Amino acid sequence: MVMSMVLKGYIRFGLTVIVAIALLWIILRYRDKKNPQKSSLDILKERLEQGEITEAEYQAAKKKQQR
């Protein structure tokens, strides 16, 4: 009987650890998809497409970035 209680304790602990790891993995994976990292070149391209900067400014910034 005592052995059965100990075994149930280990099983409960193991399941708790597995569930905690699964939840952490889901949360981290969701957070990465929600907030993707953009490179500075991508941001420059977006600003060029939106008309915030000119082609000459884009080329100068791109050249400066590649140094």
OpenMM code with the backbone's topology and positions (N, CA, C; nanometers):
from openmm import Vec3, app, unit

residues = "MET VAL MET SER MET VAL LEU LYS GLY TYR ILE ARG PHE GLY LEU THR VAL ILE VAL ALA ILE ALA LEU LEU TRP ILE ILE LEU ARG TYR ARG ASP LYS LYS ASN PRO GLN LYS SER SER LEU ASP ILE LEU LYS GLU ARG LEU GLU GLN GLY GLU ILE THR GLU ALA GLU TYR GLN ALA ALA LYS LYS LYS GLN GLN ARG".split()
positions = [
    Vec3(0.0819, -0.1199, 0.0000),
    Vec3(0.0000, 0.0000, 0.0000),
    Vec3(0.0859, 0.1257, 0.0000),
    Vec3(0.1902, 0.1287, 0.0824),
    Vec3(0.2795, 0.2442, 0.0862),
    Vec3(0.3513, 0.2586, -0.0472),
    Vec3(0.3912, 0.1454, -0.1049),
    Vec3(0.4596, 0.1484, -0.2340),
    Vec3(0.3672, 0.2038, -0.3420),
    Vec3(0.2412, 0.1704, -0.3338),
    Vec3(0.1441, 0.2198, -0.4301),
    Vec3(0.1293, 0.3713, -0.4195),
    Vec3(0.1305, 0.4233, -0.2976),
    Vec3(0.1186, 0.5685, -0.2775),
    Vec3(0.2433, 0.6405, -0.3290),
    Vec3(0.3589, 0.5805, -0.3062),
    Vec3(0.4842, 0.6392, -0.3550),
    Vec3(0.4840, 0.6416, -0.5069),
    Vec3(0.4417, 0.5315, -0.5672),
    Vec3(0.4367, 0.5231, -0.7131),
    Vec3(0.3413, 0.6268, -0.7707),
    Vec3(0.2258, 0.6441, -0.7077),
    Vec3(0.1314, 0.7459, -0.7530),
    Vec3(0.1914, 0.8858, -0.7407),
    Vec3(0.2697, 0.9085, -0.6386),
    Vec3(0.3359, 1.0381, -0.6201),
    Vec3(0.4344, 1.0673, -0.7323),
    Vec3(0.5133, 0.9641, -0.7687),
    Vec3(0.6095, 0.9813, -0.8773),
    Vec3(0.5383, 1.0045, -1.0107),
    Vec3(0.4312, 0.9335, -1.0310),
    Vec3(0.3556, 0.9503, -1.1560),
    Vec3(0.2961, 1.0915, -1.1616),
    Vec3(0.2376, 1.1360, -1.0536),
    Vec3(0.1794, 1.2705, -1.0493),
    Vec3(0.2875, 1.3767, -1.0719),
    Vec3(0.4031, 1.3593, -1.0081),
    Vec3(0.5127, 1.4543, -1.0257),
    Vec3(0.5611, 1.4550, -1.1704),
    Vec3(0.5758, 1.3361, -1.2277),
    Vec3(0.6211, 1.3259, -1.3664),
    Vec3(0.5236, 1.3918, -1.4629),
    Vec3(0.3957, 1.3689, -1.4429),
    Vec3(0.2952, 1.4318, -1.5294),
    Vec3(0.2944, 1.5838, -1.5126),
    Vec3(0.3139, 1.6305, -1.3902),
    Vec3(0.3198, 1.7748, -1.3661),
    Vec3(0.4378, 1.8372, -1.4398),
    Vec3(0.5514, 1.7714, -1.4350),
    Vec3(0.6693, 1.8219, -1.5059),
    Vec3(0.6454, 1.8235, -1.6563),
    Vec3(0.5875, 1.7184, -1.7096),
    Vec3(0.5597, 1.7111, -1.8537),
    Vec3(0.4628, 1.8207, -1.8966),
    Vec3(0.3583, 1.8418, -1.8193),
    Vec3(0.2603, 1.9464, -1.8520),
    Vec3(0.3251, 2.0839, -1.8445),
    Vec3(0.4088, 2.1074, -1.7431),
    Vec3(0.4758, 2.2373, -1.7297),
    Vec3(0.5680, 2.2635, -1.8480),
    Vec3(0.6433, 2.1636, -1.8897),
    Vec3(0.7333, 2.1789, -2.0044),
    Vec3(0.6525, 2.2042, -2.1318),
    Vec3(0.5432, 2.1330, -2.1503),
    Vec3(0.4589, 2.1514, -2.2688),
    Vec3(0.4008, 2.2925, -2.2724),
    Vec3(0.3518, 2.3417, -2.1589),
    Vec3(0.2971, 2.4772, -2.1548),
    Vec3(0.4038, 2.5817, -2.1850),
    Vec3(0.5215, 2.5646, -2.1286),
    Vec3(0.6310, 2.6587, -2.1541),
    Vec3(0.6681, 2.6589, -2.3013),
    Vec3(0.6748, 2.5406, -2.3624),
    Vec3(0.7097, 2.5304, -2.5040),
    Vec3(0.6040, 2.5989, -2.5911),
    Vec3(0.4761, 2.5787, -2.5591),
    Vec3(0.3677, 2.6415, -2.6364),
    Vec3(0.3736, 2.7935, -2.6230),
    Vec3(0.3940, 2.8425, -2.5024),
    Vec3(0.3992, 2.9871, -2.4802),
    Vec3(0.5161, 3.0502, -2.5554),
    Vec3(0.6327, 2.9903, -2.5465),
    Vec3(0.7496, 3.0459, -2.6156),
    Vec3(0.7334, 3.0404, -2.7670),
    Vec3(0.6772, 2.9336, -2.8159),
    Vec3(0.6570, 2.9216, -2.9599),
    Vec3(0.5567, 3.0254, -3.0104),
    Vec3(0.4496, 3.0468, -2.9372),
    Vec3(0.3489, 3.1450, -2.9753),
    Vec3(0.4079, 3.2857, -2.9727),
    Vec3(0.4873, 3.3149, -2.8710),
    Vec3(0.5465, 3.4478, -2.8580),
    Vec3(0.6409, 3.4789, -2.9743),
    Vec3(0.7177, 3.3788, -3.0199),
    Vec3(0.8084, 3.3993, -3.1322),
    Vec3(0.7325, 3.4284, -3.2607),
    Vec3(0.6198, 3.3618, -3.2823),
    Vec3(0.5416, 3.3854, -3.4044),
    Vec3(0.4720, 3.5201, -3.4001),
    Vec3(0.4332, 3.5626, -3.2808),
    Vec3(0.3583, 3.6864, -3.2673),
    Vec3(0.4467, 3.8088, -3.2916),
    Vec3(0.5731, 3.7997, -3.2581),
    Vec3(0.6628, 3.9136, -3.2672),
    Vec3(0.7902, 3.8752, -3.3434),
    Vec3(0.7799, 3.8568, -3.4765),
    Vec3(0.8979, 3.8162, -3.5523),
    Vec3(1.0003, 3.9291, -3.5610),
    Vec3(1.1246, 3.8924, -3.5664),
    Vec3(1.2321, 3.9903, -3.5765),
    Vec3(1.2496, 4.0324, -3.7226),
    Vec3(1.2619, 4.1621, -3.7447),
    Vec3(1.2848, 4.2144, -3.8791),
    Vec3(1.4284, 4.2646, -3.8867),
    Vec3(1.4910, 4.2400, -3.9997),
    Vec3(1.6250, 4.2917, -4.0193),
    Vec3(1.6150, 4.4396, -4.0564),
    Vec3(1.7252, 4.5088, -4.0407),
    Vec3(1.7242, 4.6508, -4.0736),
    Vec3(1.6998, 4.6727, -4.2229),
    Vec3(1.7435, 4.5774, -4.3051),
    Vec3(1.7197, 4.5883, -4.4489),
    Vec3(1.5708, 4.5756, -4.4807),
    Vec3(1.5017, 4.4868, -4.4094),
    Vec3(1.3566, 4.4730, -4.4282),
    Vec3(1.2841, 4.6030, -4.3917),
    Vec3(1.3278, 4.6645, -4.2835),
    Vec3(1.2672, 4.7910, -4.2401),
    Vec3(1.2927, 4.8995, -4.3440),
    Vec3(1.4138, 4.9032, -4.3988),
    Vec3(1.4448, 5.0004, -4.5042),
    Vec3(1.3551, 4.9797, -4.6258),
    Vec3(1.3364, 4.8536, -4.6653),
    Vec3(1.2511, 4.8239, -4.7810),
    Vec3(1.1077, 4.8691, -4.7562),
    Vec3(1.0576, 4.8444, -4.6359),
    Vec3(0.9215, 4.8873, -4.6023),
    Vec3(0.9087, 5.0396, -4.6088),
    Vec3(1.0080, 5.1094, -4.5556),
    Vec3(1.0030, 5.2559, -4.5567),
    Vec3(1.0098, 5.3091, -4.6999),
    Vec3(1.0864, 5.2437, -4.7857),
    Vec3(1.0941, 5.2838, -4.9265),
    Vec3(0.9596, 5.2622, -4.9952),
    Vec3(0.8979, 5.1467, -4.9701),
    Vec3(0.7684, 5.1169, -5.0315),
    Vec3(0.6594, 5.2124, -4.9841),
    Vec3(0.6676, 5.2583, -4.8599),
    Vec3(0.5672, 5.3495, -4.8061),
    Vec3(0.5944, 5.4946, -4.8438),
    Vec3(0.7081, 5.5187, -4.9072),
    Vec3(0.7411, 5.6538, -4.9509),
    Vec3(0.8017, 5.7411, -4.8421),
    Vec3(0.8450, 5.6810, -4.7328),
    Vec3(0.9051, 5.7579, -4.6239),
    Vec3(1.0464, 5.8028, -4.6587),
    Vec3(1.1149, 5.7250, -4.7425),
    Vec3(1.2495, 5.7609, -4.7857),
    Vec3(1.2567, 5.7492, -4.9374),
    Vec3(1.3532, 5.8161, -4.9950),
    Vec3(1.3714, 5.8115, -5.1403),
    Vec3(1.4616, 5.6944, -5.1766),
    Vec3(1.4693, 5.6672, -5.3061),
    Vec3(1.5566, 5.5602, -5.3556),
    Vec3(1.7023, 5.5891, -5.3219),
    Vec3(1.7423, 5.7160, -5.3335),
    Vec3(1.8807, 5.7535, -5.3026),
    Vec3(1.9104, 5.7313, -5.1540),
    Vec3(1.8161, 5.7667, -5.0673),
    Vec3(1.8351, 5.7445, -4.9232),
    Vec3(1.8414, 5.5948, -4.8924),
    Vec3(1.7593, 5.5183, -4.9630),
    Vec3(1.7591, 5.3731, -4.9441),
    Vec3(1.8945, 5.3141, -4.9822),
    Vec3(1.9443, 5.3535, -5.0996),
    Vec3(2.0728, 5.3009, -5.1466),
    Vec3(2.1872, 5.3413, -5.0531),
    Vec3(2.1844, 5.4658, -5.0041),
    Vec3(2.2887, 5.5116, -4.9132),
    Vec3(2.2851, 5.4342, -4.7810),
    Vec3(2.1682, 5.4123, -4.7291),
    Vec3(2.1544, 5.3386, -4.6031),
    Vec3(2.1934, 5.1925, -4.6217),
    Vec3(2.1573, 5.1349, -4.7347),
    Vec3(2.1911, 4.9970, -4.7637),
    Vec3(2.3429, 4.9808, -4.7762),
    Vec3(2.4054, 5.0764, -4.8451),
    Vec3(2.5512, 5.0723, -4.8612),
    Vec3(2.6213, 5.0880, -4.7264),
    Vec3(2.5685, 5.1780, -4.6427),
    Vec3(2.6267, 5.2012, -4.5108),
    Vec3(2.6124, 5.0772, -4.4229),
    Vec3(2.5012, 5.0068, -4.4372),
    Vec3(2.4766, 4.8875, -4.3573),
    Vec3(2.5713, 4.7728, -4.3968),
    Vec3(2.6077, 4.7650, -4.5217),
    Vec3(2.6890, 4.6529, -4.5712),
    Vec3(2.8368, 4.6680, -4.5360),
    Vec3(2.8771, 4.7800, -4.4807),
    Vec3(3.0182, 4.7975, -4.4433),
    Vec3(3.0563, 4.7114, -4.3281),
] * unit.nanometer
topology = app.Topology()
chain = topology.addChain("A")
for resn in residues:
    res = topology.addResidue(resn, chain)
    for name in ("N", "CA", "C"):
        topology.addAtom(name, app.Element.getBySymbol(name[0]), res)
